[in-house]
Amino acid sequence: MPELERLSFSIEKPLMEKLEKLIKTSGYGNRSEFIRDMIRGRLVAREWESDHEAVGTVTLVYNHHQRKLGEKLTGIQHHHHHIILAATHIHLDHDMCAEVIIARGAASRIRELADTLRRQKGVFHAELSMSSTGTKLA
């Protein structure tokens, strides 16, 4: 574990009260871990803004009866094969499927993949979860 540094900072009382409420409702045991996670979240966002190598998860929910949709989604994934690490297909019920696609590469390419999948007719919901390879967070 890296050496820890102690910090002291000033914050307005109303903002401090909101911070304490956020910490409590988020289930954190202490302020330090909450603040560390906020900082890490901002660093990940900056990696994506700077188009660094990143990790992203695209979750799709779609109707598999939509004409040719399965073929289109597979074709898009094959077109992006160089960044896709894994994909999992889940049958939610008789009509609906979910797919989770894990990608690693330039943030812009992962976002392009998510946007292309999202635009397909029959996709009801597509969500991109952005993360980091971890190399810039340490």
LINUR-V928994 format. One record per residue. RES is the residue in three letters. SS is DSSP state (H for helix, E for strand, L for the rest). Layout:
res: {RES RES}
ss: {SS SS}
//
This chain:
res: {MET PRO GLU LEU GLU ARG LEU SER PHE SER ILE GLU LYS PRO LEU MET GLU LYS LEU GLU LYS LEU ILE LYS THR SER GLY TYR GLY ASN ARG SER GLU PHE ILE ARG ASP MET ILE ARG GLY ARG LEU VAL ALA ARG GLU TRP GLU SER ASP HIS GLU ALA VAL GLY THR VAL THR LEU VAL TYR ASN HIS HIS GLN ARG LYS LEU GLY GLU LYS LEU THR GLY ILE GLN HIS HIS HIS HIS HIS ILE ILE LEU ALA ALA THR HIS ILE HIS LEU ASP HIS ASP MET CYS ALA GLU VAL ILE ILE ALA ARG GLY ALA ALA SER ARG ILE ARG GLU LEU ALA ASP THR LEU ARG ARG GLN LYS GLY VAL PHE HIS ALA GLU LEU SER MET SER SER THR GLY THR LYS LEU ALA}
ss: {L L L L L L L L L L L L H H H H H H H H H H H H H H L L L L H H H H H H H H H H H H H H H H H H H L L L E E E E E E E E E E E L L L L L H H H H H H H H H H H L L L L E E E E E E E E L L L L E E E E E E E E E E E H H H H H H H H H H H H L L L L E E E E E E E E E E L L L L L L}
//
